[in-house]
């Protein structure tokens, strides 16, 4: 790398710490790559927030809510005897404790796993949707009731002939809720497809509740065909964080001088605490 001091000065925006950073004897080239990864982390976080309204770099209060997810709450520690001890963060963590980089990595890993599960089902079982344009969580139970009513009104030999006076009001109500479905057919014809589709929406609703603290709306994300991009960017942010953590040991003194503390994610993502330029 040519003239790492000049590049580092551009990244930091001033040269006030350059002398101290040099005195550590740590690699300035490696520091530059680590700081560039921090900038990429900030950019990826901002892209997710701008496009989905989701801030995955959670606050202490939001992290506390996410501890209701067992995969985030419980951590395993091993001692020198290789004995594993499971600890609940809800029982050991104070409400105002900062969110560590380790905490954030666990959040991102679980969020990615949940997104991947939803996308896997979508791609393997649901090539197209009938109701997604109007679907909201509060409509799921309404549709389930309508389908159950249609099943009861469908005579084994006569079909719907003897119950049209009850069937038509249900269909009209369904069409008001989901006007796009009219193009496909009446509810009496499409209810088996709708029933299977609703199972997927129930899974989406469960995930929305699971991640309510960060404002996830899978219905909107799927409507806008954004699930794949969201999953990939969550994965990218996790990978960048892992790179930074992996490279921190040879750079401990430099990162401390710059104010980057892995026990508080704010020092990585808050430009008012550690200002870094994209160079």
C-alpha positions as CSV (number, residue, x, y, z in Angstrom):
1,X,0.0,0.0,0.0
2,X,1.4,3.4,-1.0
3,X,1.8,6.0,1.7
4,X,-0.6,4.5,4.3
5,X,-0.2,7.6,6.5
6,X,-1.7,9.8,3.8
7,X,-4.6,7.4,3.3
8,X,-5.2,7.1,7.0
9,X,-5.2,10.8,7.4
10,X,-7.9,11.0,4.7
11,X,-10.0,8.4,6.4
12,X,-9.8,10.0,9.8
13,X,-10.2,13.6,8.4
14,X,-7.3,14.9,10.4
15,X,-3.8,13.9,11.4
16,X,-4.0,14.5,15.2
17,X,-3.8,10.8,16.1
18,X,-1.4,9.7,13.4
19,X,1.7,10.0,15.6
20,X,0.2,8.0,18.4
21,X,-1.1,5.4,16.0
22,X,2.4,5.0,14.5
23,X,4.0,4.7,17.9
24,X,2.0,1.6,18.7
25,X,4.0,-0.4,16.1
26,X,0.8,-1.9,14.8
27,X,0.2,-2.2,11.1
28,X,-1.3,0.9,9.6
29,X,-2.2,-1.0,6.4
30,X,-4.2,-3.5,8.4
31,X,-5.8,-0.6,10.4
32,X,-6.9,1.0,7.1
33,X,-8.6,-2.2,6.0
34,X,-10.3,-2.5,9.3
35,X,-11.6,1.1,9.2
36,X,-12.8,0.6,5.6
37,X,-14.8,-2.3,6.9
38,X,-16.3,-0.1,9.5
39,X,-17.3,2.4,6.8
40,X,-18.8,-0.5,4.8
41,X,-20.7,-1.6,7.9
42,X,-22.2,1.9,8.3
43,X,-23.1,2.1,4.7
44,X,-24.8,-1.3,4.7
45,X,-26.7,-0.4,7.9
46,X,-27.9,2.9,6.3
47,X,-29.0,1.1,3.1
48,X,-31.1,-1.4,5.1
49,X,-32.7,1.5,7.1
50,X,-33.4,3.6,4.1
51,X,-34.9,0.8,2.1
52,X,-36.8,-1.1,4.7
53,X,-37.2,1.2,7.7
54,X,-35.4,-1.4,9.8
55,X,-32.4,-0.4,12.0
56,X,-30.6,-3.7,12.7
57,X,-28.0,-1.9,14.9
58,X,-30.3,-2.1,17.8
59,X,-30.4,0.2,20.9
60,X,-30.1,-1.3,24.4
61,X,-33.9,-1.0,24.9
62,X,-34.6,-2.8,21.6
63,X,-32.0,-5.5,22.4
64,X,-33.8,-6.0,25.7
65,X,-37.0,-6.7,23.8
66,X,-35.2,-9.1,21.5
67,X,-34.1,-11.2,24.5
68,X,-37.6,-12.7,24.3
69,X,-36.1,-14.7,21.4
70,X,-34.4,-17.7,23.0
71,X,-31.6,-17.9,20.4
72,X,-30.6,-14.3,21.3
73,X,-31.2,-14.5,25.1
74,X,-29.2,-17.7,25.9
75,X,-25.5,-17.8,25.4
76,X,-23.1,-20.7,26.1
77,X,-19.8,-20.1,27.9
78,X,-17.1,-22.8,28.3
79,X,-14.4,-22.9,31.0
80,X,-10.9,-24.3,31.0
81,X,-12.3,-27.8,31.7
82,X,-14.4,-27.4,28.5
83,X,-17.6,-27.5,30.6
84,X,-20.4,-25.6,28.9
85,X,-22.6,-23.2,30.9
86,X,-25.8,-21.7,29.5
87,X,-26.5,-18.1,30.6
88,X,-29.6,-16.1,30.2
89,X,-28.9,-12.4,29.3
90,X,-32.2,-11.4,30.7
91,X,-31.0,-12.5,34.1
92,X,-27.4,-11.1,33.9
93,X,-27.7,-7.9,31.8
94,X,-28.7,-4.5,33.0
95,X,-31.4,-2.6,30.9
96,X,-29.0,0.2,30.0
97,X,-26.0,-1.9,29.3
98,X,-24.6,-1.1,25.8
99,X,-25.1,-3.6,23.0
100,X,-21.8,-5.3,22.3
101,X,-20.5,-6.3,18.9
102,X,-21.0,-9.9,20.0
103,X,-24.6,-9.2,20.9
104,X,-25.2,-7.6,17.5
105,X,-23.6,-10.6,15.7
106,X,-26.1,-12.9,17.4
107,X,-29.0,-10.7,16.5
108,X,-27.9,-10.5,12.8
109,X,-27.3,-14.3,12.7
110,X,-30.8,-15.1,14.0
111,X,-32.4,-12.4,11.8
112,X,-30.7,-13.8,8.8
113,X,-31.7,-17.4,9.7
114,X,-35.3,-16.4,10.0
115,X,-35.3,-14.5,6.6
116,X,-33.6,-17.4,5.0
117,X,-36.3,-19.8,6.3
118,X,-39.1,-17.6,4.9
119,X,-37.4,-17.1,1.6
120,X,-36.8,-20.9,1.3
121,X,-40.5,-21.6,1.7
122,X,-41.5,-18.8,-0.6
123,X,-39.2,-20.1,-3.4
124,X,-40.1,-23.8,-3.0
125,X,-43.8,-23.7,-2.3
126,X,-45.2,-20.3,-3.5
127,X,-44.3,-19.4,-7.1
128,X,-47.0,-16.7,-7.1
129,X,-49.4,-15.1,-4.6
130,X,-53.1,-14.2,-5.0
131,X,-53.5,-12.0,-2.0
132,X,-50.2,-10.3,-1.2
133,X,-51.1,-6.9,-2.6
134,X,-53.7,-6.4,0.1
135,X,-52.7,-8.8,2.8
136,X,-52.1,-7.6,6.3
137,X,-51.7,-9.5,9.6
138,X,-55.2,-8.5,10.8
139,X,-56.9,-10.0,7.7
140,X,-55.5,-13.5,8.2
141,X,-58.1,-14.7,10.7
142,X,-60.8,-13.1,8.6
143,X,-59.8,-15.2,5.5
144,X,-59.5,-18.4,7.6
145,X,-63.1,-17.9,8.8
146,X,-64.3,-17.2,5.2
147,X,-62.6,-20.4,4.0
148,X,-64.0,-22.5,6.8
149,X,-67.5,-21.1,6.0
150,X,-67.1,-22.0,2.3
151,X,-66.1,-25.6,3.2
152,X,-69.2,-26.0,5.3
153,X,-71.4,-24.6,2.6
154,X,-70.0,-26.9,-0.1
155,X,-72.4,-29.9,-0.3
156,X,-70.9,-33.2,-1.2
157,X,-73.4,-33.8,-4.1
158,X,-74.9,-30.4,-4.8
159,X,-71.8,-28.1,-4.3
160,X,-72.9,-24.6,-3.6
161,X,-76.2,-24.7,-5.4
162,X,-78.3,-24.9,-2.3
163,X,-76.4,-22.3,-0.4
164,X,-75.7,-19.5,-2.9
165,X,-77.6,-17.0,-0.7
166,X,-74.9,-17.5,2.0
167,X,-72.0,-18.0,-0.4
168,X,-72.3,-14.8,-2.4
169,X,-72.1,-12.4,0.6
170,X,-68.9,-14.2,1.7
171,X,-67.5,-13.8,-1.8
172,X,-68.4,-10.2,-2.0
173,X,-66.8,-9.4,1.3
174,X,-63.7,-11.3,0.2
175,X,-63.5,-9.4,-3.1
176,X,-63.7,-6.1,-1.2
177,X,-60.8,-7.1,1.0
178,X,-58.8,-8.5,-2.0
179,X,-59.9,-6.8,-5.2
180,X,-56.9,-8.2,-7.1
181,X,-58.2,-11.8,-6.5
182,X,-61.2,-11.1,-8.7
183,X,-59.0,-11.5,-11.8
184,X,-58.2,-15.1,-10.8
185,X,-61.7,-16.3,-9.9
186,X,-64.4,-16.4,-7.2
187,X,-63.6,-17.6,-3.7
188,X,-65.5,-20.9,-4.2
189,X,-63.0,-21.7,-7.0
190,X,-59.8,-20.5,-5.5
191,X,-60.2,-21.2,-1.8
192,X,-57.9,-24.3,-1.8
193,X,-55.1,-22.2,-3.2
194,X,-55.9,-19.4,-0.8
195,X,-55.9,-21.8,2.2
196,X,-52.3,-22.9,1.4
197,X,-51.3,-19.3,0.8
198,X,-52.7,-18.2,4.2
199,X,-50.4,-20.8,5.9
200,X,-47.5,-18.8,4.6
201,X,-48.9,-15.5,5.7
202,X,-49.3,-17.0,9.2
203,X,-45.6,-17.8,9.2
204,X,-44.9,-14.2,8.1
205,X,-47.1,-12.8,10.8
206,X,-45.3,-14.9,13.4
207,X,-42.0,-13.5,12.2
208,X,-43.3,-10.0,12.3
209,X,-44.3,-10.4,15.9
210,X,-40.9,-12.1,16.7
211,X,-39.1,-9.0,15.3
212,X,-41.6,-6.4,16.1
213,X,-39.0,-4.5,18.2
214,X,-37.1,-3.6,15.0
215,X,-40.2,-2.9,12.9
216,X,-40.1,-5.8,10.4
217,X,-43.1,-6.0,8.0
218,X,-42.7,-9.0,5.8
219,X,-45.9,-8.4,3.9
220,X,-44.5,-5.1,2.7
221,X,-41.1,-6.5,2.0
222,X,-42.5,-9.4,-0.1
223,X,-44.9,-7.0,-1.9
224,X,-41.9,-4.9,-3.0
225,X,-39.8,-8.0,-3.9
226,X,-37.2,-7.0,-1.3
227,X,-36.7,-10.2,0.7
228,X,-33.7,-11.4,-1.1
229,X,-31.9,-8.0,-1.0
230,X,-32.7,-7.6,2.7
231,X,-31.3,-11.1,3.5
232,X,-28.1,-10.5,1.5
233,X,-27.4,-7.2,3.2
234,X,-28.0,-8.6,6.7
235,X,-25.5,-11.3,5.8
236,X,-23.1,-8.7,4.4
237,X,-23.2,-6.7,7.6
238,X,-22.6,-9.8,9.7
239,X,-19.6,-10.8,7.5
240,X,-18.1,-7.3,7.8
241,X,-18.5,-7.3,11.6
242,X,-16.9,-10.7,11.8
243,X,-13.9,-9.4,9.7
244,X,-13.5,-6.5,12.0
245,X,-13.6,-8.6,15.2
246,X,-11.2,-11.2,13.6
247,X,-8.7,-8.4,12.9
248,X,-9.0,-6.5,16.2
249,X,-6.4,-8.3,18.2
250,X,-3.3,-7.1,16.2
251,X,-4.9,-3.6,16.3
252,X,-6.0,-3.3,19.9
253,X,-4.0,-0.2,20.7
254,X,-4.9,1.7,17.5
255,X,-8.6,1.0,17.9
256,X,-8.5,2.1,21.5
257,X,-6.8,5.4,20.5
258,X,-9.5,6.0,17.9
259,X,-12.3,5.2,20.5
260,X,-13.6,2.0,18.9
261,X,-14.9,-0.2,21.7
262,X,-16.2,-3.7,20.8
263,X,-18.2,-3.6,24.1
264,X,-20.4,-0.8,22.6
265,X,-21.6,-0.9,19.0
266,X,-22.2,2.8,19.0
267,X,-18.5,3.3,18.7
268,X,-18.6,1.4,15.4
269,X,-21.7,3.0,13.9
270,X,-22.1,6.5,15.5
271,X,-20.1,8.9,13.3
272,X,-20.4,11.6,16.0
273,X,-18.2,9.4,18.3
274,X,-15.8,8.1,15.6
275,X,-15.8,10.0,12.4
276,X,-14.6,8.1,9.4
277,X,-14.5,9.1,5.7
278,X,-15.1,6.8,2.8
279,X,-11.7,6.7,1.1
